[in-house]
Amino acid sequence: MNVLRTIRNNWKKSVFFSCIVGYGVSTISTNIQIKRYMTDLSTDVLRSSQSSGNTPLNVLVVMNPIANKKKAENLFKKYCEPILHLAGLSVEVLRTNHIGHAKTYVEELSALPDVIVVAGGDGTKSEVITGLLRRQGKSCPIAFLKFKSFSLTRNNELDYVKAMSNALIPLLKNQFKYESVIKYDVLSDPTDEGNVSNLKPIFGLSKFSWGLLKDIDTMKDKYWYLGPLKHHIAAFFKSFSSSSDWDLETEYVYTPPCRGCSNCCVQKEATPSTGFFLTKLVKPQNNSNDAKQMQIRNDDCATELHGKITSNQINISLGENEDNFTVLKSEFIDSLQPGWEFIKNIPNITNRTIEPNFKLKSRTIKLYPSASTPNTLYSIDGEEYDPRPIKVTIVPNAIKVFC
């Protein structure tokens, strides 16, 4: 009774002390579960590496130290790097320190590693892929660590650790697939549709974004101190901007989707055998399908269809066609106007559920922004670029990804 009376008379202190004890118990429990999981995983990896007796692979880890709120590097060193060493891999870590660092480094490597592990966001992925594909056919497989699957809190830290470490399992088990990417070429002269500038192309996996919603997505980082409300506040303040900044006027030229034919299929060179990695870990892709496609004639593939549109937002991403081959999905949104209706639509904007007014599927698409269009930057996988005439193209099965 004395204990109950003490708790009742000091209920504020009791509640506070209970919260501290509860948090401590939860922390200890989570740490024990993580330690148990990592111990089991390490034991399995070590046993597999000892029984295989294979030649060690050289792994380059491209690390963006500011990814995941600057927690990516510590998480990698704590939960991922030990797994790679236990598997008998030779690990080199590149810490990027400026935009374009990973792209330049990979492109100018005198000799590629056996595999590249990307520890960063969409921008880092795009840079690594761009550096690889600019090497004119010389490439290597890639593994992507998942740093954005969860918001790192004490309640889901175990799931976060599992997501990161499980991203390495396909690499250790030799499970990979070929993925298509998007190629972006700057057109040097809008009047000459076939003339591509001397600027090197950019490659990406995620999407191209241009317009009002992209600007709101960029603005929200200014209001980081508002937490989950930052996206809503950015959209709210944008609703008061000048209406002249809301409309993008552009001409577009696109070619219809094509499974592959003599016009668009590029014959790939046979990959030479260079020892254990290519012969054991990643077998060369069978080029028989490419040879067959080179013999197919599809006159519609080269047909260019023209149009002109005024839109608030343009999104271009990879998708699947009804016939199960990769196409470019272009979506145009022109239903947004400043005012009360826009403010009422903010929940749909932040949830990215605004329905496009016009969609098209294509193999390639060229955009020619009007001179009167506001200077709104392009976003390619999260990286910003000046708006210029560009050609967007699918590159089928361009990279090998462990997944």
C-alpha positions in Angstrom: 0.0 0.0 0.0 2.8 2.4 0.8 4.2 1.8 -2.8 0.8 2.6 -4.3 0.4 5.6 -2.2 3.8 6.9 -3.2 3.1 6.4 -6.9 -0.2 8.2 -6.5 1.3 11.1 -4.7 4.2 11.4 -7.2 2.4 10.4 -10.4 4.3 12.8 -12.7 7.6 11.4 -11.6 6.2 7.9 -11.9 5.1 8.4 -15.4 8.4 9.9 -16.4 10.4 7.1 -14.8 8.1 4.5 -16.5 8.8 6.0 -19.9 12.5 5.9 -19.3 12.4 2.3 -18.2 10.2 1.4 -21.1 12.5 3.0 -23.6 15.5 1.3 -22.0 13.9 -2.1 -22.1 12.9 -1.6 -25.8 16.4 -0.5 -26.7 18.0 -3.5 -25.0 15.5 -5.9 -26.6 16.1 -4.4 -30.1 19.9 -4.6 -29.7 19.7 -8.2 -28.6 17.6 -9.1 -31.6 19.9 -7.2 -34.0 23.0 -8.9 -32.5 21.3 -12.4 -32.8 20.3 -11.7 -36.4 23.8 -10.5 -37.4 25.4 -13.4 -35.6 23.3 -15.9 -37.5 23.9 -14.1 -40.8 27.7 -13.9 -40.2 27.9 -17.6 -39.4 26.1 -18.5 -42.6 28.2 -16.2 -44.7 31.5 -17.4 -43.2 30.5 -21.1 -43.6 29.6 -20.5 -47.3 32.8 -18.6 -48.1 35.0 -21.3 -46.5 33.3 -24.1 -48.4 33.3 -22.3 -51.8 37.1 -21.7 -52.0 36.6 -19.2 -54.8 39.0 -16.4 -55.8 38.2 -13.2 -53.8 36.3 -10.5 -55.7 37.3 -6.9 -55.7 34.3 -4.8 -54.6 34.1 -1.0 -54.9 31.7 0.6 -52.5 30.5 4.1 -53.6 29.4 5.7 -50.4 27.4 9.0 -50.1 28.2 10.0 -46.5 25.2 12.4 -46.3 22.6 9.8 -47.4 19.9 8.9 -44.9 20.5 12.1 -42.8 24.2 11.4 -42.6 23.7 7.9 -41.0 24.4 5.8 -44.1 28.2 5.5 -43.6 27.9 4.4 -39.9 25.2 1.9 -40.8 27.2 0.5 -43.7 30.4 0.1 -41.5 28.4 -1.5 -38.7 26.1 -3.9 -40.6 27.3 -4.3 -44.2 31.0 -4.0 -44.5 31.7 -6.9 -42.0 29.5 -9.2 -44.1 31.5 -8.4 -47.2 34.8 -9.1 -45.4 33.5 -12.4 -44.0 32.5 -13.5 -47.5 36.2 -13.1 -48.5 35.7 -10.0 -50.7 38.3 -7.3 -51.1 36.5 -4.0 -50.3 37.5 -0.5 -51.3 35.3 2.4 -50.2 34.9 5.6 -52.1 33.4 8.5 -50.1 31.9 11.0 -52.4 32.4 14.6 -51.5 30.7 16.6 -54.2 28.1 16.2 -56.9 29.5 14.3 -59.9 32.3 12.7 -57.9 31.1 9.1 -58.3 30.3 9.7 -62.0 33.8 11.0 -62.8 35.6 8.4 -60.6 33.8 5.4 -62.2 34.1 6.7 -65.7 37.9 7.3 -65.4 38.8 4.1 -63.5 41.8 2.5 -65.2 40.3 -1.0 -64.3 36.9 -1.7 -63.1 36.3 -3.8 -60.0 34.4 -7.1 -60.1 31.3 -5.4 -58.7 30.2 -2.0 -57.5 28.1 -1.6 -54.4 26.1 1.7 -54.3 25.4 3.0 -50.8 23.4 6.1 -51.4 20.2 7.5 -52.9 18.8 7.8 -56.5 21.4 10.5 -57.4 24.3 8.3 -56.4 22.8 5.4 -58.4 22.4 7.6 -61.4 26.0 8.8 -61.2 27.4 5.3 -60.9 25.3 4.1 -63.9 26.3 7.1 -65.9 30.0 6.6 -65.2 29.7 2.9 -66.2 27.8 3.3 -69.4 30.0 6.2 -70.6 32.9 3.7 -70.7 31.7 2.4 -74.1 30.8 -1.2 -73.4 33.1 -1.8 -70.4 30.9 -2.4 -67.4 30.5 -4.5 -64.3 27.5 -5.6 -62.1 26.0 -3.4 -59.5 24.4 -4.0 -56.1 22.2 -1.3 -54.5 22.0 -1.0 -50.7 18.5 0.1 -49.5 18.9 3.1 -47.2 15.5 4.6 -47.8 13.2 1.7 -47.1 12.4 2.8 -43.5 12.5 5.8 -41.3 15.2 4.8 -38.9 13.6 4.7 -35.4 14.0 2.4 -32.4 10.8 0.5 -33.3 11.9 -0.6 -36.8 15.7 -0.6 -36.5 15.8 -4.4 -36.8 13.8 -4.2 -40.0 16.1 -1.5 -41.3 19.2 -3.7 -40.6 17.6 -6.7 -42.3 16.8 -4.6 -45.4 20.4 -3.4 -45.7 22.1 -6.7 -45.1 19.6 -8.6 -47.2 20.5 -6.3 -50.2 23.9 -8.0 -50.1 22.6 -11.6 -50.2 22.0 -11.7 -54.0 25.6 -10.6 -54.5 26.8 -13.5 -52.3 24.4 -16.0 -53.9 25.1 -14.8 -57.5 21.5 -13.8 -58.1 21.3 -11.0 -60.7 19.2 -9.7 -63.6 19.6 -7.2 -66.4 17.7 -3.9 -66.0 16.9 -1.2 -68.5 17.9 2.4 -67.9 16.9 5.8 -69.3 19.3 7.7 -71.4 19.2 11.5 -71.6 20.9 13.3 -74.6 21.1 17.1 -74.9 20.1 18.2 -78.4 22.4 20.9 -79.8 20.0 22.4 -82.3 16.2 22.2 -81.9 15.8 22.6 -85.7 17.9 19.5 -86.4 16.1 16.6 -84.6 18.8 14.1 -85.3 21.7 16.3 -84.1 22.9 15.4 -80.6 25.3 17.8 -78.9 28.8 16.9 -77.9 27.8 16.8 -74.2 28.0 13.3 -72.7 24.7 11.5 -72.0 23.2 11.0 -68.6 21.7 7.7 -67.5 19.2 7.1 -64.8 17.0 4.4 -63.2 14.2 6.4 -61.5 12.5 9.2 -63.4 12.5 12.5 -65.1 10.5 15.3 -63.4 9.9 18.8 -64.6 7.4 21.4 -63.4 5.4 22.6 -60.5 5.3 19.4 -58.4 9.0 19.0 -58.9 9.6 22.5 -57.5 7.4 21.8 -54.5 9.3 18.6 -53.9 12.6 20.6 -53.9 11.2 23.4 -51.7 10.1 21.1 -48.9 13.7 20.6 -47.8 13.8 24.3 -46.8 11.1 23.5 -44.1 12.9 20.5 -42.6 12.2 21.8 -39.1 8.5 21.2 -39.6 8.9 17.4 -39.9 6.0 15.6 -41.6 4.3 18.9 -42.4 7.2 20.3 -44.6 5.7 19.0 -47.8 2.3 20.5 -47.1 3.8 23.9 -46.1 5.9 24.0 -49.3 2.8 23.3 -51.4 0.8 25.9 -49.5 3.4 28.7 -50.1 3.7 27.7 -53.7 0.0 28.3 -54.1 0.6 32.1 -53.8 3.3 32.3 -56.5 2.7 33.9 -59.8 0.5 32.0 -62.2 3.0 32.6 -65.0 5.4 30.2 -63.3 3.0 27.4 -63.3 2.8 26.6 -67.0 5.4 24.8 -69.1 5.0 25.1 -72.9 6.9 22.5 -74.8 6.9 20.7 -78.1 7.5 16.9 -78.1 8.4 14.3 -80.7 8.1 10.6 -79.8 8.4 7.2 -81.4 6.0 4.4 -80.7 7.0 1.5 -78.3 9.0 -1.3 -80.0 10.0 -4.7 -78.6 13.2 -4.5 -80.7 14.0 -4.5 -84.4 16.7 -3.7 -86.9 16.1 0.0 -86.4 16.4 0.3 -82.6 18.2 -2.9 -81.5 22.0 -2.5 -80.9 24.0 -5.6 -81.4 26.0 -6.2 -78.2 29.6 -7.4 -78.3 30.4 -10.7 -76.7 31.8 -10.2 -73.3 35.3 -11.7 -73.0 36.1 -14.1 -70.2 38.4 -12.6 -67.6 38.6 -15.3 -65.0 36.5 -16.3 -62.1 34.1 -13.4 -62.0 32.7 -13.5 -65.5 32.8 -17.2 -65.9 31.5 -18.2 -62.4 29.6 -15.2 -61.0 28.0 -13.6 -64.0 27.7 -15.6 -67.1 27.7 -13.6 -70.4 24.2 -12.7 -71.6 22.9 -14.8 -74.5 22.9 -12.5 -77.6 20.7 -14.8 -79.7 17.6 -12.7 -79.0 19.5 -9.6 -80.2 20.5 -11.3 -83.4 16.9 -12.3 -84.1 15.7 -8.7 -83.4 18.3 -7.3 -85.8 16.5 -9.3 -88.5 13.0 -7.9 -87.7 11.7 -5.0 -89.7 9.3 -2.6 -88.0 8.6 0.5 -90.0 6.5 2.1 -87.2 9.5 2.0 -84.9 11.1 5.0 -86.6 7.8 6.9 -87.1 8.0 10.3 -85.3 4.8 11.7 -83.9 4.7 15.4 -83.1 2.7 17.4 -80.6 2.7 20.6 -78.5 1.4 20.9 -74.9 1.1 23.4 -72.0 1.4 21.6 -68.7 2.1 22.1 -65.0 4.1 19.0 -64.6 5.8 16.4 -66.8 7.0 13.0 -65.5 8.8 10.4 -67.6 9.6 6.9 -66.2 10.1 3.3 -67.2 7.2 1.0 -67.3 5.9 -2.2 -68.8 3.8 -2.4 -71.9 0.8 -4.8 -72.4 3.2 -7.1 -74.3 5.6 -7.2 -71.3 8.5 -5.1 -72.7 9.9 -1.9 -71.4 8.5 1.5 -72.5 8.8 5.1 -71.5 5.7 6.4 -69.7 5.2 10.1 -70.1 2.6 11.8 -68.0 1.4 15.4 -68.4 -0.5 17.2 -65.6 -2.2 20.5 -66.6 -5.1 20.7 -64.0 -3.3 22.8 -61.4 -4.0 26.5 -61.0 -3.2 28.9 -58.1 -6.0 29.6 -55.6 -8.3 27.8 -53.2 -8.8 24.7 -55.4 -5.1 24.1 -55.3 -5.0 24.5 -51.5 -7.8 21.9 -51.2 -5.8 19.6 -53.4 -2.6 19.7 -51.2 -3.2 16.2 -49.7 -3.3 14.7 -53.2 -0.1 16.6 -54.1 1.8 15.5 -51.1 0.6 11.9 -51.6 1.5 12.1 -55.3 -2.0 11.0 -56.3 -2.7 13.8 -58.8 -4.1 12.1 -62.0 -2.3 13.1 -65.2 -4.5 14.7 -67.9 -2.5 13.1 -70.8 -0.4 10.0 -71.0 1.6 8.4 -73.7 3.9 5.4 -74.1 7.0 5.5 -76.4 10.4 4.2 -77.1 11.9 7.7 -77.3 10.7 11.2 -76.7 12.2 14.6 -77.4 11.3 17.7 -75.5 11.7 21.2 -76.9 10.9 23.8 -74.2 9.4 27.1 -75.4 11.5 30.2 -75.0 8.7 31.7 -72.9 8.8 28.8 -70.4 9.9 29.8 -66.9 13.4 28.7 -66.0 12.3 25.6 -64.0 15.1 23.0 -63.7 14.8 19.4 -64.8 15.2 16.7 -62.2 16.8 13.4 -63.3 16.8 10.9 -60.4 16.8 13.8 -57.9 19.7 15.8 -59.6 18.8 19.1 -61.1 19.8 20.3 -64.6 19.1 23.4 -66.8 16.1 23.0 -69.1 17.3 22.4 -72.6 16.1 20.4 -75.6 16.7 16.8 -74.7 16.1 13.3 -76.1 15.0 10.6 -73.7 15.6 7.0 -74.8 15.3 3.5 -73.3 18.5 1.4 -73.2 17.2 -2.1 -72.7 19.1 -4.6 -70.4 21.9 -2.1 -70.0 23.2 -3.1 -66.5 23.5 -6.2 -64.4 22.0 -5.7 -61.0 22.2 -8.1 -58.0 18.7 -8.4 -56.7 
